[in-house]
Amino acid sequence: MKKKFLLASVAVATAAAFALSGCSGGSSPEASGGKTQITFWGWAAGYDKSVDLWNKSHPDIQVKYEQIANGGAGGYDKILTAAKAGTAPCLAQVGYETLPSFLAADALQNVNEYVKDSRDQFADWVWGNVGVNGDAYGVPVDTAPMGLFYRKDLFEKAGIALPKTWDQFASAAAAVKAADPNARIMNLPSDPYLYAGFAWQNKAPWFATKGDAWGVSLDSKANSEVASYWQGLQAQGLLSSYPAFDAALYSAWSNGTVWAEVGPVWSATLIRDNAAASSGSWAVAPMPRWGSTDSVGNSGGSATAVTKDCKSPKEATEFALWMSTNADSVSNLIDAAAILPASKAGLKNKALDAPVAYFGGQPIYQLFRDESAKVATSWQWGPVMSVTASTLGDGLGKVANGSGTYQQALDAAQKATTDALKTQGFTVAK
């Protein structure tokens, strides 16, 4: 399936990404003076320091780190354009949701032989996010299990019990509105990747590989259950309707008109950095569960991917594994980028036990460490996520302004995704 997946789509799937002319940067020579030299493109905070730590202790394999724009802000286009020209860096930071699109562009190379002895250093589900059909095209760096961020002061003052299930969350939403008619428990999920986390938790996949074909299931019964839940809260006026990542939402978190956020681990820094006035008032609890099913969703995470142009894939993979597992490197990434490490060794890092002042001294990363073991394992991203996410995002925006429903958003994304796969030469399972 992999060869057909790659070859059938190379010419069409990345036409837009490769429309940029010329080469926007390339890899430096990978063998010089008896040393292996590897170029690494990325943008996350702290990556440069981890590279420095490696270079000091590995004189025969030197990594040159080059900071590029965030993937969605042009970084991915830069990498793909270089891959088209045959001058991609050896390593590149690639989000899990985007990695299948890089595979469709034939921009990565299989590194199974170099990671086979290290697979047990990461949870199996994480490896599923760095490849297709059991193959690996990079090394996981971090994950993003979801949790319930909430205004502890407001819940306690109103005497509202912390919800442990989604049924209890609905009851708490009504209680919040009753306690303060101007307040809402949460903003409606309108970002497609955040919304994916709720589907993920309910084991409602969007994509699956079936032999030589891709299956698309955004309109499945399990997905409709998630849509129906959020539609019900919205219909009762129990959610706020601010745009995702908007200053108005941040103000609502700060002034107490939105009391909670069910989001990934990195929401901790999002809330901290944009709602400073409510410092000390927030706490974190496990994500509400669907009934008695003890699973959580994931919304984010990235890999250190090995590109097709890398002439030293063994050494590149050795570095990538080190960056994700070495105690000093992981401590650096936790401190600089507030990541939750993907590796089992990283999850034991004591930096995750530190109290977080913004959250009243609660060591919140201990909770996310525990929750990471409960992430549902069946999720797989697809090769046309730019289409899927854009269409779903448009539909969720219509939910926010009252001109559409969650189910309509899913149906539109299902059709657009299926059409895009067919247009780009993929076989789509019926």
C-alpha positions, 0 to 999 in steps of 0.5 A: 500500500505504501508504494502506491500511496506515495507514487500515485500522489506525488505529482498532484498532492504537492502541486500547490506546495511546490508551486514556489520556484527555486530552492529555499535552502538545502542541506550542508554536505553530510561528510566532511573531514571524517565527520558526519554533518547533518542539517536540521530545520525546525522552529520549536523553542529549545531545539537549538540548545538540544543540538548544542548539547549533542554536538558537544558530546558527539564530535564525529556527528555534528548537527547544524540547526537552522531556525525556520518559520513555524510549519503552518506559517511557511515552514512546511512549504520551505521544506517541501520546496527544498525536497522538490529540488533535491536539497531538503535538510537531513532532518525536519520538524513535522507535526504528526497531523502533517506527516502523511502529507509529507509521505504523499509528497515522497519527501521522507525516507523509511528509517525502520531499520534504525529505530527497530531496537528503540521502539519500546522506548515509546508507546506503540500509538505514538509510532503510529503517528510517524508513519503508515502501516507500521513503517517509521519515517522519523522519531516522536518528540512529544505528545499532547494528551488533553485535560480539563483546565478550569477556574478553581475559584469560580467552581468552588464559589458556585459550589459546582462539582468538578465534572468527571464525565461528559454527562456531568460536564453538561450538567455543570455547564447548565449550573455555570449559566444558572450561577452567572447568566453572563458566564459559560463553562467553555468556548465551543470547539471551533478549531478543527485540530482541537475538535479532532481531540474529542473525536480521538477520545471517542475512538471515532477515527477520520482516516484508516488504511485498508489495503491499497486504499484510504478509508474516510469516516468523518461521518461515522456513527461515533463521530456523529455522537461527538457532534451531537453532544456539542450541538446539544450544548450549543443549542441550549446556549451553554457555550460561548462562541468566540473564535478560536485563539482570539483575544476576546476568548483570552479576556473571557478566561481572564475575567471569569466569563468562560470558566474552563477549557478542555484542551491539550497539555500545551493549553497550559502555556496558552492560558498562562500567556494570555490570561495573566490576570487570573494567575493562581485561579486555575487548576487542571483535572482529567478530561471528562470521560465518555461513560466508563471508558477511561480514555483521553484524546490527543491534540498535537505533537511532532516528530523529527522526520528524516527526509528523502535527501538525507545521505546519513539516515542512520546518524540522523536517526541516532541524533533524533532518538537521542534528542527525544530520550536523553535526560539533558535534552528532554529537560531542556525541551520541557523547560523551553517549550513546555513539551510533554515528552513522547519517550518513556524515559522523558516521561520520567524526567523530574522536570515534570514534577515541578509545581507551576505557579500560574496553576496555584502551585499544582504540578500539572504535568504529573497529571498529563504524564499519567493521562498520556498512558490513556490516549486512545490508540486507534487514531491515524491522520490522513494525507490531505489534512489541509483540505480536511481541516480547512473544510471542517474549520469553515463548518465549525465557524458556521456553528459559532455564528448559528448558520450551521451544525456540527453534523453539517460540518462533518458531512462537508469535511467528509465530502471534501476529503474524499473528493480531494483524495480521488483528485490527487490519485488516491484509491478511496475505500467504499 
